[in-house]
């Protein structure tokens, strides 16, 4: 007697490209001497940030190159740290940029100071990947890297939707931090273009989506990785003894 078919719950065709829900982050492949400020933290969206909400879009057209969007994304994921400006480091997880992975990073903030934080890979497929920030990061938000064909030309894009995590970071962004961040991603996209033999400038668009500051989130400052990074940098000579 044939068995009756059982009803199955339908699944999205790209469900495997999304990270599974997590309560707390856990970083792996931690380099010797690196400061892990991401493990044990929760991820946060722009809704949970403090400052004004911004959408920043950085684009570069790979004019003259025959590279496809899929090839751009494959290279971007595989060689992600190499496109960052000098002075900043991105420690790729053992399995690479894949859904659910946690990567540690150090960002140069000037004066010899480096801010240690991390990211969570929320989504990744052949044409895009998205990072989500943890508590303590400079901002609360998403960073999406993508590539598409426009009028026969492949265009690479980085789009950030963010709020400063806390009042201190909001002050820092207002006093020049936003410009430094813009230059960082502009340089990154120009390095990506150069990887494919293209000398191009990055097109930057910045929009303030919400001018309000969420004072109910001012307490986020207790998670600030800037404090831990400062202490870690200041005590480096003692750890070498």
N, C-alpha and C positions, 0 to 999 in steps of 0.2 A: 504494500500500500504506500503510495507516494506521500511524502510529508507535505503538509500545507505550508506555503511560503510565509515567513515571519515578516512582520512590518519592521522596517529599519528607519531610524531617524535620519532624514536627509542632512548632508553636510555640505558646507560651502566648498566649491572647487578649489579655493585658495586658503582653506582653513589651516593647512600646514605651513603657510607663510606667516601666520600670526603667532606671537609668543603666547604661551599659556599663562593664565593669571598667576601672579606670585604675591606673597604677603611681604616678604623681605628679600632684598637682593643678596646674592652671594657671588663674589668675584672669584675667578680661577686664573691660573697662569700669572700669578703675581710676581713680577721681577724682584730680585733682591734689592732691598733698599727703597722700594716703592712704597708710598703711603696709600693704604686702602681706606678711603673715606666713603666708599659706596656700600660695602657689605653691611647688612643689618638695616639699611635704609629702605624706605618705601619710594616708589616712583610717584612723581607729581606732574599734573597737567597745568596749563596756564590758568585754569579756574582756581587752582590752589596757591597761586603766586600772590605777591604783594603789589608790585608796581603796575604802571600803565602796561596795557597789552599791545604788543607790536607784532606785525607780520613783515618779515624781511625776506625779499626774494633776490637771489643772486643767480644770474644766467650768463652762460658763455656759448656762443655759436661756434661749432667746429667746422667753419667754412673751409672748403677745399679738401676735407678729409672724407673718406668713404666709410669710416667706422660707423657701425650700427648702434642704436641705443642699448641693445643687449650687450654688445662688446664693451661699451663705455661703463656700464654698471658692473660687469664682471671684473673689469680692470680696477675700477674704483674700489670695490670691496676687497679684492685681493691685495691691492697695494695702498690701501687707505692711508697709513701713516706717512708714506713718502710724499704725499701732496701737501702736508701741513707745513706752514712756515717754520723756519729754524727757531729753536728755543722752546718749542712745544712738542710733547710726546704723546703718542697714542699706543697703548699696549693691547694689541689684538688678541682676543681669546684664542685658545688652542684650536677650536673648530671654525675660526674665522667669524665674519660678520653674519651671524645666523640668528633666527628668531629665538628669543629667550636668553641670549648670551649677555654677559656683563663685561664691559671693557673699562679699564682704568686709564686715566689721562692726566697729563700735567700741562697746564696752559700758562705761558709766560704773561705776567701782568705788569711787567716793567720793574725797574730798580733791582733786578736780579732775583725778584720774587716769582715763585711758581705756585700756582694754585692746583692742588691735587683734588681730583674729583672722579666721576665715572659716568657711564651712560648704560642704558638698557636698550637692547635691540628689540623694538616692538614689532617690526615687520620687515620682511626682506623677500624679494622675488627677482625675476630677471630684468625688470625695468625700474625698480626703485627699492629703497630701504629707508626705514625710519628709526631714529633714536628717540628715547624718552629720558628725561633727566630725573635723578634721584633727589631726595631731600639733601640740602646742603650745597647743591650745585649753584652756580652764579644765578641761573634763572630757572623757572619752572616752565617746561614746555616740550615741544616736539621739533625735531629737525628732520626734514625729509629730503633725501637725495634722489634725483630722478633724471631720466633722459628720454627724449622723444624726438620724432622727426617733424620739422616744420618747414614747409616749402622746399622739401628735398634736402634739407640740412639738419644734421643731428645737433640738438641743443641740450647741454647739461645744465642742471639746475639744483640749487640748494635753497630750501625754503624753511624759515624759522618762524614759529608762532610761540611767543614767549612773554612772560612777565618776570621782572626781577623777583628773586625769591623773598627778599627781606628789605627793610628800610636802608641798611648799609649798602647793599648791592645797588639799590635804586639810586642812591647818591653817587656811587662810583660810575654807574652807567651814564648818568646825567652829566658828570664832569669829565667826559671823554671816553668812557667805556664803550658807548655805542659806536663811536668812530673806530675804536680799536677792533671791535668785533667785526665791523664791516670790512676793514682792511684785511682781517684774518681770512674771511671767507672769500673775498675777492682774490687774494693771493692764492688760496687753495684751488679755486676754479681755473685760474690762469696756469697753475702748475699742471692741473689735469689736462688742459688743452695742449700744453707743451708736450705732454706724454704722447699725444697723437700728431705731433709735428705742426701744431697750430699756434701761432702767435696772436693772441686775441685779448681784448680787454673785457672785464666783467661788467655786465649791466646790472645795476643795483636799484631796487625799488623798496622804499620803506613806507609803511602805512601804520598810523596809530589807530588800532581797532577799538580801543577803549581807553579814555583818558583818566578814568577813575583809579585811585589807589585803594586797595582793599585793606583797610586798617585792622580788620579782624584777623588778618594773616601776618601782622607785624611780629608775632611770636616765632615765626619761622627762623628768626635769627639764631635761635638756640641750636639749630642744625648746621649752621654755617661751617663749611669746610675751610673757609678762609682762616678761621682761628686755628684750626689744627694744622693747616699748611704753614702758617706763620711760625708756630711752635716747632714744627718739624724742621723748617729751614734754619731757625735760630739755634737749634740743638745739634745740627749736623756735625760741627767740629767735635762735640763731646762724644758722638757715636763712633767717630773714627779713631778715638784713643784706645 
